[in-house]
């Protein structure tokens, strides 16, 4: 069984007992969250698709940790113009464990 959910503006395919990194949420570690924005639920060959979301469907997840991803370097250069810029960025994330899909 799997579900397509929308969390913090991004879409994820999740399964029960799977750990997923999503953009940072305002929940505390150890809290249980319920995701109501479920776009599709599939089991075997059958799939239910919402327009845009399924009525009455939800995904329950537990917040495991908050953290920061690896640094991404953004390097810009224009040749022969003595122009170089280096910027770094680290994205905040929240790790959640999917408990159930209903």
N, C-alpha and C positions, 0 to 999 in steps of 0.2 A: 504494500500500500504506500502511496506517496501523495503529496499535495503540492500545488503551486501557490505560494503565499506572497503577499506584498508586505514588506517590513521596512519602514523608514525610507520609502520611495524606491526601493529596489525589490526585484522579484527573485525568489529562491525556490528550488525544488527540494523538498524535505521529506524525510522518512522518520518513523518512530525510532527513538534512541540514537539519533544522529546529532552530532555537534556541529553547529553552523556559526560562522562569524558574520555578524550583521553590523551595519553602521551603529554608532553608539546610541544606546537607549538610556532614558533617565531612570531606569529601575535599579534597585539595589541588588547586590549579589545574594543569591538564595531565594529571591522572590519568584513567584510563578506568574507568568503573563499569558494572556489569552489573545491570540491573533484572530481577528474576525474577517480580515481581508483575504479570503481564500478564493482563488480564481478557478481552481480545478482540483478534483480528487480522482485518483485512478487506482484501480485494484484489478490486477490481472489484465484481461482484455477490455474491461469496461472502464469508461471514463465519464465523469460528470463535469461539464464546463459551465461556468457562470457568465453572465453578461452584465457588468464585468465581474461581479462576485456572486458566489453561491449563497442562497438564503439558508440560514440556520447552520452553516458549516463553521467550524472553528478548529484551531490548532492550539494545544496547550504546550507551553515550553517553560523551562526553568533557566534563570540567569546564572551562569557559572562564573564568569569573570569579565573584567573590563581590561583593555590593554591598548597598545599602540602598535601598528604594523611596522614593517621594515621601512627605512627611509628611502624615498624615491628622489633621485637627483634630476633636476631639470636644467639642462645646459643649453644656452643659446649662444650662437656665434655668427658674426658676419665677417667673412674673410676679407682681408686687406683693409679693414676699417677700424682695427684696434678695438673691437667690441666683443666682449665676452661677459656673460652673466651666468652664475651658478646659484640655483636656489634648491633648497631641500624641503621635503614635505613628508609628514608622518600622519597617517589617517587613524583616528580613534575607532575602536571597534568594541563590540560586546559579543561574548561567546554564549550561545544558548544551546540547551539540549532539548530536543523535541521529545515530549512525553507521550502525547496522544493526538490522533487525528479523528475528529468526529464530524 
